[in-house]
Amino acid sequence: MSQTNEPPLDLESWNIKVKLNDGTEFILRPEDMPKNLKNNLIEVINVYFYIHVDHLKSKYSEEIYGQREQEELNESYKQSLANKKERETDDSSEN
C-alpha cells in the first residue's frame, strides 16, 4: 500500500450555515452555542465523520485490491506465455 505525506484525516472545524427563504444567510459557530447543544452537535458530527472515514478506507482498499489483482493477472499471463514458448521450443527440438 502506498504511503502518503498527507496528515491523517481529522475534523478541523465546523459551523452551521443557515439559509432563510428570503435569501438571508448566517453562520452559527460553536462558540455561539450553549455548551450542551455544542456537545450534542459534536457527537453527531463525529458519527458522520467516521462514516466518511470508513467509506474512504473501503473505497481505496478496493482500488488497491483491484490493482494487486490486475498485477497478479498480468504476471500470471506473462508466466503462461513463457511456459507456452518453452513448450514450443521443446517440441521443435524433439522433431
MOPAC internal coordinates of N, CA, C and O (Angstrom, degrees):
PM7 1SCF
backbone

  N    0.0000 0     0.00 0     0.00 0    0    0    0
  C    1.4480 1     0.00 0     0.00 0    1    0    0
  C    1.5223 1   108.09 1     0.00 0    2    1    0
  O    1.2310 1   120.61 1   -47.70 1    3    2    1
  N    1.2730 1   116.44 1   132.30 1    3    2    1
  C    1.4601 1   119.44 1  -178.07 1    5    3    2
  C    1.5216 1   110.40 1   -74.43 1    6    5    3
  O    1.2310 1   121.69 1   -34.45 1    7    6    5
  N    1.3091 1   114.36 1   145.55 1    7    6    5
  C    1.4556 1   120.23 1   179.54 1    9    7    6
  C    1.5192 1   109.05 1   -98.83 1   10    9    7
  O    1.2310 1   121.01 1   -29.93 1   11   10    9
  N    1.3088 1   115.67 1   150.07 1   11   10    9
  C    1.4548 1   120.36 1   179.75 1   13   11   10
  C    1.5182 1   109.45 1  -115.97 1   14   13   11
  O    1.2310 1   121.02 1   -24.40 1   15   14   13
  N    1.3110 1   115.66 1   155.60 1   15   14   13
  C    1.4644 1   120.23 1   176.81 1   17   15   14
  C    1.5144 1   111.76 1   -88.65 1   18   17   15
  O    1.2310 1   120.51 1   177.88 1   19   18   17
  N    1.3186 1   116.63 1    -2.12 1   19   18   17
  C    1.4545 1   120.12 1  -178.91 1   21   19   18
  C    1.5248 1   110.11 1   -75.83 1   22   21   19
  O    1.2310 1   120.29 1   -32.92 1   23   22   21
  N    1.3274 1   117.06 1   147.08 1   23   22   21
  C    1.4658 1   119.13 1   176.79 1   25   23   22
  C    1.5239 1   109.72 1   -69.22 1   26   25   23
  O    1.2310 1   119.58 1   -21.61 1   27   26   25
  N    1.3275 1   118.41 1   158.39 1   27   26   25
  C    1.4578 1   120.50 1   178.38 1   29   27   26
  C    1.5284 1   110.83 1   -61.40 1   30   29   27
  O    1.2310 1   121.48 1   -31.15 1   31   30   29
  N    1.3157 1   114.78 1   148.85 1   31   30   29
  C    1.4547 1   120.35 1   179.75 1   33   31   30
  C    1.5217 1   109.68 1   -64.13 1   34   33   31
  O    1.2310 1   120.49 1   -47.71 1   35   34   33
  N    1.3248 1   116.66 1   132.29 1   35   34   33
  C    1.4595 1   121.59 1  -179.89 1   37   35   34
  C    1.5206 1   108.51 1  -149.18 1   38   37   35
  O    1.2310 1   121.15 1   -24.82 1   39   38   37
  N    1.3223 1   115.41 1   155.18 1   39   38   37
  C    1.4582 1   121.15 1   178.19 1   41   39   38
  C    1.5256 1   108.88 1   -73.13 1   42   41   39
  O    1.2310 1   120.72 1   -62.64 1   43   42   41
  N    1.3071 1   116.23 1   117.36 1   43   42   41
  C    1.4607 1   121.29 1  -176.76 1   45   43   42
  C    1.5258 1   111.87 1   -91.93 1   46   45   43
  O    1.2310 1   120.77 1   132.61 1   47   46   45
  N    1.3172 1   116.14 1   -47.39 1   47   46   45
  C    1.4607 1   119.89 1  -179.93 1   49   47   46
  C    1.5255 1   108.15 1  -162.79 1   50   49   47
  O    1.2310 1   120.97 1   -11.31 1   51   50   49
  N    1.3099 1   115.75 1   168.69 1   51   50   49
  C    1.4550 1   120.38 1   176.55 1   53   51   50
  C    1.5191 1   109.23 1  -155.39 1   54   53   51
  O    1.2310 1   121.80 1   -22.57 1   55   54   53
  N    1.3269 1   114.16 1   157.43 1   55   54   53
  C    1.4572 1   121.66 1   173.60 1   57   55   54
  C    1.5225 1   107.26 1  -159.95 1   58   57   55
  O    1.2310 1   120.51 1   -10.40 1   59   58   57
  N    1.2955 1   116.62 1   169.60 1   59   58   57
  C    1.4607 1   121.70 1   179.65 1   61   59   58
  C    1.5166 1   108.25 1  -117.10 1   62   61   59
  O    1.2310 1   121.37 1   -57.37 1   63   62   61
  N    1.3301 1   114.98 1   122.63 1   63   62   61
  C    1.4600 1   120.40 1   178.20 1   65   63   62
  C    1.5347 1   107.48 1   -95.38 1   66   65   63
  O    1.2310 1   120.75 1   -56.65 1   67   66   65
  N    1.3153 1   116.18 1   123.35 1   67   66   65
  C    1.4622 1   122.21 1  -178.74 1   69   67   66
  C    1.5276 1   108.75 1  -107.65 1   70   69   67
  O    1.2310 1   120.94 1   -50.80 1   71   70   69
  N    1.3408 1   115.82 1   129.20 1   71   70   69
  C    1.4678 1   120.70 1   177.96 1   73   71   70
  C    1.5283 1   107.71 1  -119.09 1   74   73   71
  O    1.2310 1   121.12 1   -51.12 1   75   74   73
  N    1.3014 1   115.47 1   128.88 1   75   74   73
  C    1.4570 1   121.06 1   176.64 1   77   75   74
  C    1.5204 1   109.52 1   -98.41 1   78   77   75
  O    1.2310 1   120.44 1   -21.14 1   79   78   77
  N    1.3429 1   116.76 1   158.86 1   79   78   77
  C    1.4644 1   119.78 1  -175.79 1   81   79   78
  C    1.5329 1   113.46 1   -69.38 1   82   81   79
  O    1.2310 1   119.92 1   171.73 1   83   82   81
  N    1.3242 1   117.75 1    -8.27 1   83   82   81
  C    1.4672 1   119.19 1   175.75 1   85   83   82
  C    1.5304 1   111.89 1   -93.19 1   86   85   83
  O    1.2310 1   120.90 1  -172.25 1   87   86   85
  N    1.3601 1   115.88 1     7.75 1   87   86   85
  C    1.4550 1   120.23 1   178.42 1   89   87   86
  C    1.5242 1   113.73 1    93.47 1   90   89   87
  O    1.2310 1   120.52 1   171.96 1   91   90   89
  N    1.3246 1   116.62 1    -8.04 1   91   90   89
  C    1.4604 1   120.41 1   178.91 1   93   91   90
  C    1.5323 1   109.73 1   -70.84 1   94   93   91
  O    1.2310 1   121.08 1   -40.35 1   95   94   93
  N    1.3100 1   115.54 1   139.65 1   95   94   93
  C    1.4582 1   121.71 1   176.74 1   97   95   94
  C    1.5214 1   109.55 1  -130.96 1   98   97   95
  O    1.2310 1   121.00 1   -34.44 1   99   98   97
  N    1.3262 1   115.70 1   145.56 1   99   98   97
  C    1.4602 1   119.95 1   170.50 1  101   99   98
  C    1.5163 1   109.02 1  -149.59 1  102  101   99
  O    1.2310 1   121.23 1   -18.39 1  103  102  101
  N    1.3078 1   115.26 1   161.61 1  103  102  101
  C    1.4636 1   121.17 1  -175.52 1  105  103  102
  C    1.5238 1   109.30 1  -117.56 1  106  105  103
  O    1.2310 1   121.81 1   -49.32 1  107  106  105
  N    1.3330 1   114.15 1   130.68 1  107  106  105
  C    1.4657 1   120.66 1   172.73 1  109  107  106
  C    1.5154 1   107.78 1   -98.30 1  110  109  107
  O    1.2310 1   120.91 1   -55.05 1  111  110  109
  N    1.3079 1   115.86 1   124.95 1  111  110  109
  C    1.4598 1   121.53 1   178.45 1  113  111  110
  C    1.5188 1   108.86 1  -104.10 1  114  113  111
  O    1.2310 1   120.21 1   -22.22 1  115  114  113
  N    1.3326 1   117.20 1   157.78 1  115  114  113
  C    1.4654 1   119.88 1  -178.65 1  117  115  114
  C    1.5340 1   113.18 1   -53.27 1  118  117  115
  O    1.2310 1   120.81 1   142.32 1  119  118  117
  N    1.3275 1   116.05 1   -37.68 1  119  118  117
  C    1.4707 1   118.63 1  -178.69 1  121  119  118
  C    1.5339 1   112.71 1   -69.80 1  122  121  119
  O    1.2310 1   120.22 1   167.24 1  123  122  121
  N    1.3495 1   117.19 1   -12.76 1  123  122  121
  C    1.4664 1   121.31 1   178.68 1  125  123  122
  C    1.5317 1   112.37 1   -87.34 1  126  125  123
  O    1.2310 1   119.85 1   174.93 1  127  126  125
  N    1.3285 1   117.90 1    -5.07 1  127  126  125
  C    1.4577 1   121.82 1  -171.34 1  129  127  126
  C    1.5131 1   112.10 1  -110.42 1  130  129  127
  O    1.2310 1   120.68 1   -26.00 1  131  130  129
  N    1.3383 1   116.31 1   154.00 1  131  130  129
  C    1.4561 1   119.51 1   172.28 1  133  131  130
  C    1.5331 1   109.92 1   -62.43 1  134  133  131
  O    1.2310 1   120.65 1   -30.26 1  135  134  133
  N    1.3182 1   116.35 1   149.74 1  135  134  133
  C    1.4608 1   121.78 1  -173.82 1  137  135  134
  C    1.5343 1   112.46 1   -57.07 1  138  137  135
  O    1.2310 1   119.88 1   136.82 1  139  138  137
  N    1.3317 1   117.83 1   -43.18 1  139  138  137
  C    1.4642 1   119.03 1  -177.30 1  141  139  138
  C    1.5312 1   111.77 1   -66.91 1  142  141  139
  O    1.2310 1   119.86 1   142.47 1  143  142  141
  N    1.3244 1   117.87 1   -37.53 1  143  142  141
  C    1.4660 1   121.36 1   176.86 1  145  143  142
  C    1.5257 1   109.93 1   -66.42 1  146  145  143
  O    1.2310 1   120.89 1   135.94 1  147  146  145
  N    1.3181 1   115.91 1   -44.06 1  147  146  145
  C    1.4682 1   120.80 1   178.90 1  149  147  146
  C    1.5296 1   110.24 1   -59.75 1  150  149  147
  O    1.2310 1   119.86 1   135.35 1  151  150  149
  N    1.3200 1   117.86 1   -44.65 1  151  150  149
  C    1.4665 1   121.30 1  -179.99 1  153  151  150
  C    1.5320 1   111.48 1   -64.19 1  154  153  151
  O    1.2310 1   120.28 1   139.35 1  155  154  153
  N    1.3301 1   117.06 1   -40.65 1  155  154  153
  C    1.4651 1   120.29 1   177.87 1  157  155  154
  C    1.5313 1   111.00 1   -64.30 1  158  157  155
  O    1.2310 1   120.66 1   138.73 1  159  158  157
  N    1.3090 1   116.33 1   -41.27 1  159  158  157
  C    1.4677 1   120.03 1   178.67 1  161  159  158
  C    1.5282 1   111.44 1   -66.02 1  162  161  159
  O    1.2310 1   120.09 1   142.25 1  163  162  161
  N    1.3073 1   117.44 1   -37.75 1  163  162  161
  C    1.4658 1   121.27 1   178.20 1  165  163  162
  C    1.5266 1   109.85 1   -62.50 1  166  165  163
  O    1.2310 1   120.18 1   140.91 1  167  166  165
  N    1.3338 1   117.27 1   -39.09 1  167  166  165
  C    1.4651 1   120.22 1   177.29 1  169  167  166
  C    1.5300 1   110.79 1   -61.89 1  170  169  167
  O    1.2310 1   120.43 1   135.39 1  171  170  169
  N    1.3238 1   116.77 1   -44.61 1  171  170  169
  C    1.4660 1   121.22 1   179.24 1  173  171  170
  C    1.5249 1   110.44 1   -64.77 1  174  173  171
  O    1.2310 1   120.26 1   135.30 1  175  174  173
  N    1.3111 1   117.12 1   -44.70 1  175  174  173
  C    1.4642 1   121.56 1   179.33 1  177  175  174
  C    1.5280 1   110.28 1   -61.05 1  178  177  175
  O    1.2310 1   119.89 1   138.24 1  179  178  177
  N    1.3222 1   117.82 1   -41.76 1  179  178  177
  C    1.4644 1   121.05 1   179.42 1  181  179  178
  C    1.5235 1   111.75 1   -62.71 1  182  181  179
  O    1.2310 1   120.03 1   141.21 1  183  182  181
  N    1.3220 1   117.54 1   -38.79 1  183  182  181
  C    1.4696 1   120.54 1   177.18 1  185  183  182
  C    1.5286 1   109.41 1   -58.80 1  186  185  183
  O    1.2310 1   120.45 1   129.91 1  187  186  185
  N    1.3199 1   116.75 1   -50.09 1  187  186  185
  C    1.4628 1   120.32 1  -179.37 1  189  187  186
  C    1.5224 1   111.88 1   -67.75 1  190  189  187
  O    1.2310 1   120.16 1   146.65 1  191  190  189
  N    1.3001 1   117.30 1   -33.35 1  191  190  189
  C    1.4621 1   120.98 1   176.44 1  193  191  190
  C    1.5276 1   109.98 1   -61.24 1  194  193  191
  O    1.2310 1   119.88 1   132.09 1  195  194  193
  N    1.3329 1   117.83 1   -47.91 1  195  194  193
  C    1.4601 1   120.99 1  -178.52 1  197  195  194
  C    1.5280 1   112.04 1   -70.02 1  198  197  195
  O    1.2310 1   120.00 1   148.96 1  199  198  197
  N    1.3117 1   117.61 1   -31.04 1  199  198  197
  C    1.4624 1   120.41 1   173.20 1  201  199  198
  C    1.5318 1   108.90 1   -61.99 1  202  201  199
  O    1.2310 1   120.71 1   135.83 1  203  202  201
  N    1.3141 1   116.24 1   -44.17 1  203  202  201
  C    1.4692 1   121.36 1   178.78 1  205  203  202
  C    1.5312 1   110.91 1   -63.14 1  206  205  203
  O    1.2310 1   120.11 1   135.73 1  207  206  205
  N    1.3144 1   117.40 1   -44.27 1  207  206  205
  C    1.4647 1   121.37 1   179.68 1  209  207  206
  C    1.5295 1   109.80 1   -62.24 1  210  209  207
  O    1.2310 1   119.89 1   135.19 1  211  210  209
  N    1.3348 1   117.81 1   -44.81 1  211  210  209
  C    1.4638 1   120.92 1   178.72 1  213  211  210
  C    1.5263 1   111.16 1   -61.47 1  214  213  211
  O    1.2310 1   121.04 1   139.78 1  215  214  213
  N    1.3246 1   115.62 1   -40.22 1  215  214  213
  C    1.4671 1   119.82 1   177.97 1  217  215  214
  C    1.5308 1   110.31 1   -61.03 1  218  217  215
  O    1.2310 1   120.46 1   134.63 1  219  218  217
  N    1.3230 1   116.72 1   -45.37 1  219  218  217
  C    1.4672 1   120.19 1   179.74 1  221  219  218
  C    1.5214 1   111.24 1   -63.17 1  222  221  219
  O    1.2310 1   120.47 1   138.68 1  223  222  221
  N    1.3292 1   116.70 1   -41.32 1  223  222  221
  C    1.4680 1   119.91 1   179.49 1  225  223  222
  C    1.5227 1   110.64 1   -61.43 1  226  225  223
  O    1.2310 1   120.41 1   133.83 1  227  226  225
  N    1.3208 1   116.82 1   -46.17 1  227  226  225
  C    1.4627 1   118.94 1  -178.87 1  229  227  226
  C    1.5215 1   110.79 1   -68.66 1  230  229  227
  O    1.2310 1   119.94 1   141.99 1  231  230  229
  N    1.3211 1   117.72 1   -38.01 1  231  230  229
  C    1.4639 1   121.25 1   179.48 1  233  231  230
  C    1.5238 1   110.85 1   -60.98 1  234  233  231
  O    1.2310 1   120.35 1   129.80 1  235  234  233
  N    1.3205 1   116.93 1   -50.20 1  235  234  233
  C    1.4523 1   119.87 1  -175.66 1  237  235  234
  C    1.5158 1   112.44 1   -76.92 1  238  237  235
  O    1.2310 1   119.21 1   151.84 1  239  238  237
  N    1.3154 1   119.11 1   -28.16 1  239  238  237
  C    1.4647 1   119.16 1   176.65 1  241  239  238
  C    1.5186 1   109.46 1   -69.24 1  242  241  239
  O    1.2310 1   119.42 1   145.27 1  243  242  241
  N    1.3397 1   118.72 1   -34.73 1  243  242  241
  C    1.4640 1   121.21 1   176.09 1  245  243  242
  C    1.5189 1   110.28 1   -65.32 1  246  245  243
  O    1.2310 1   120.03 1   139.05 1  247  246  245
  N    1.3167 1   117.55 1   -40.95 1  247  246  245
  C    1.4578 1   120.20 1   178.96 1  249  247  246
  C    1.5172 1   110.54 1   -64.21 1  250  249  247
  O    1.2310 1   120.40 1   139.50 1  251  250  249
  N    1.3284 1   116.85 1   -40.50 1  251  250  249
  C    1.4597 1   120.66 1   179.46 1  253  251  250
  C    1.5241 1   109.31 1   -67.52 1  254  253  251
  O    1.2310 1   120.45 1   137.34 1  255  254  253
  N    1.3446 1   116.75 1   -42.66 1  255  254  253
  C    1.4574 1   119.87 1   178.30 1  257  255  254
  C    1.5282 1   109.87 1   -60.68 1  258  257  255
  O    1.2310 1   120.23 1   135.14 1  259  258  257
  N    1.3037 1   117.16 1   -44.86 1  259  258  257
  C    1.4569 1   121.21 1   178.90 1  261  259  258
  C    1.5128 1   111.82 1   -60.53 1  262  261  259
  O    1.2310 1   120.18 1   141.03 1  263  262  261
  N    1.3117 1   117.26 1   -38.97 1  263  262  261
  C    1.4603 1   121.78 1   179.35 1  265  263  262
  C    1.5286 1   109.54 1   -66.99 1  266  265  263
  O    1.2310 1   120.16 1   135.02 1  267  266  265
  N    1.3173 1   117.29 1   -44.98 1  267  266  265
  C    1.4690 1   120.42 1   179.01 1  269  267  266
  C    1.5216 1   110.49 1   -63.20 1  270  269  267
  O    1.2310 1   121.10 1   136.53 1  271  270  269
  N    1.3235 1   115.51 1   -43.47 1  271  270  269
  C    1.4569 1   119.82 1   179.40 1  273  271  270
  C    1.5282 1   110.28 1   -59.50 1  274  273  271
  O    1.2310 1   120.13 1   136.36 1  275  274  273
  N    1.3270 1   117.36 1   -43.64 1  275  274  273
  C    1.4573 1   121.45 1   178.86 1  277  275  274
  C    1.5280 1   111.10 1   -63.14 1  278  277  275
  O    1.2310 1   120.30 1   138.79 1  279  278  277
  N    1.3249 1   117.03 1   -41.21 1  279  278  277
  C    1.4631 1   120.65 1   178.62 1  281  279  278
  C    1.5294 1   110.65 1   -63.41 1  282  281  279
  O    1.2310 1   120.61 1   139.22 1  283  282  281
  N    1.3451 1   116.43 1   -40.78 1  283  282  281
  C    1.4613 1   120.26 1   178.76 1  285  283  282
  C    1.5304 1   110.43 1   -64.90 1  286  285  283
  O    1.2310 1   120.67 1   138.31 1  287  286  285
  N    1.3343 1   116.33 1   -41.69 1  287  286  285
  C    1.4639 1   119.29 1   177.81 1  289  287  286
  C    1.5214 1   111.15 1   -62.73 1  290  289  287
  O    1.2310 1   120.27 1   137.49 1  291  290  289
  N    1.3379 1   117.09 1   -42.51 1  291  290  289
  C    1.4638 1   121.26 1   178.45 1  293  291  290
  C    1.5252 1   110.74 1   -61.24 1  294  293  291
  O    1.2310 1   120.91 1   136.14 1  295  294  293
  N    1.3258 1   115.87 1   -43.86 1  295  294  293
  C    1.4621 1   120.56 1   179.97 1  297  295  294
  C    1.5271 1   110.54 1   -64.76 1  298  297  295
  O    1.2310 1   120.66 1   138.10 1  299  298  297
  N    1.3176 1   116.34 1   -41.90 1  299  298  297
  C    1.4605 1   121.33 1   178.18 1  301  299  298
  C    1.5300 1   110.62 1   -62.34 1  302  301  299
  O    1.2310 1   120.63 1   137.82 1  303  302  301
  N    1.3208 1   116.41 1   -42.18 1  303  302  301
  C    1.4659 1   121.43 1   178.69 1  305  303  302
  C    1.5330 1   110.60 1   -62.87 1  306  305  303
  O    1.2310 1   120.57 1   135.70 1  307  306  305
  N    1.3307 1   116.52 1   -44.30 1  307  306  305
  C    1.4658 1   120.31 1   178.96 1  309  307  306
  C    1.5322 1   110.50 1   -61.65 1  310  309  307
  O    1.2310 1   120.71 1   138.08 1  311  310  309
  N    1.3379 1   116.25 1   -41.92 1  311  310  309
  C    1.4581 1   120.74 1   179.67 1  313  311  310
  C    1.5250 1   110.48 1   -65.02 1  314  313  311
  O    1.2310 1   121.05 1   139.98 1  315  314  313
  N    1.3312 1   115.60 1   -40.02 1  315  314  313
  C    1.4593 1   120.53 1   178.63 1  317  315  314
  C    1.5303 1   110.65 1   -62.51 1  318  317  315
  O    1.2310 1   120.18 1   136.83 1  319  318  317
  N    1.3274 1   117.26 1   -43.17 1  319  318  317
  C    1.4691 1   120.99 1   177.58 1  321  319  318
  C    1.5283 1   111.00 1   -62.95 1  322  321  319
  O    1.2310 1   120.74 1   138.30 1  323  322  321
  N    1.3272 1   116.19 1   -41.70 1  323  322  321
  C    1.4646 1   120.01 1   179.61 1  325  323  322
  C    1.5218 1   110.30 1   -63.85 1  326  325  323
  O    1.2310 1   120.15 1   138.61 1  327  326  325
  N    1.3420 1   117.32 1   -41.39 1  327  326  325
  C    1.4620 1   120.94 1   178.76 1  329  327  326
  C    1.5259 1   110.89 1   -64.54 1  330  329  327
  O    1.2310 1   120.64 1   138.90 1  331  330  329
  N    1.3307 1   116.39 1   -41.10 1  331  330  329
  C    1.4701 1   121.09 1   179.38 1  333  331  330
  C    1.5299 1   110.14 1   -62.77 1  334  333  331
  O    1.2310 1   120.74 1   135.73 1  335  334  333
  N    1.3214 1   116.18 1   -44.27 1  335  334  333
  C    1.4663 1   120.98 1   179.90 1  337  335  334
  C    1.5282 1   109.81 1   -62.96 1  338  337  335
  O    1.2310 1   120.65 1   139.48 1  339  338  337
  N    1.3218 1   116.37 1   -40.52 1  339  338  337
  C    1.4663 1   120.82 1   179.81 1  341  339  338
  C    1.5324 1   110.32 1   -64.63 1  342  341  339
  O    1.2310 1   120.16 1   138.54 1  343  342  341
  N    1.3370 1   117.30 1   -41.46 1  343  342  341
  C    1.4637 1   121.10 1   178.38 1  345  343  342
  C    1.5269 1   110.43 1   -63.90 1  346  345  343
  O    1.2310 1   120.75 1   136.83 1  347  346  345
  N    1.3443 1   116.18 1   -43.17 1  347  346  345
  C    1.4567 1   120.07 1   179.55 1  349  347  346
  C    1.5276 1   110.84 1   -62.64 1  350  349  347
  O    1.2310 1   120.39 1   140.22 1  351  350  349
  N    1.3227 1   116.87 1   -39.78 1  351  350  349
  C    1.4619 1   121.46 1   178.50 1  353  351  350
  C    1.5257 1   109.70 1   -65.26 1  354  353  351
  O    1.2310 1   120.19 1   137.35 1  355  354  353
  N    1.3366 1   117.25 1   -42.65 1  355  354  353
  C    1.4671 1   121.07 1   179.05 1  357  355  354
  C    1.5259 1   110.68 1   -64.74 1  358  357  355
  O    1.2310 1   120.21 1   140.14 1  359  358  357
  N    1.3448 1   117.21 1   -39.86 1  359  358  357
  C    1.4699 1   121.21 1  -179.54 1  361  359  358
  C    1.5268 1   110.57 1   -65.68 1  362  361  359
  O    1.2310 1   119.86 1   138.79 1  363  362  361
  N    1.3119 1   117.88 1   -41.21 1  363  362  361
  C    1.4618 1   121.25 1  -178.36 1  365  363  362
  C    1.5274 1   110.96 1   -70.62 1  366  365  363
  O    1.2310 1   119.30 1   150.80 1  367  366  365
  N    1.3336 1   118.93 1   -29.20 1  367  366  365
  C    1.4653 1   121.95 1   178.99 1  369  367  366
  C    1.5207 1   110.17 1   -73.88 1  370  369  367
  O    1.2310 1   120.42 1   148.45 1  371  370  369
  N    1.3288 1   116.79 1   -31.55 1  371  370  369
  C    1.4497 1   120.58 1  -178.69 1  373  371  370
  C    1.5269 1   110.91 1   -73.43 1  374  373  371
  O    1.2310 1   119.61 1   153.29 1  375  374  373
  N    1.3159 1   118.34 1   -26.71 1  375  374  373
  C    1.4679 1   121.63 1  -178.27 1  377  375  374
  C    1.4641 1   109.82 1   -85.59 1  378  377  375
  O    1.2310 1   120.10 1   180.00 1  379  378  377

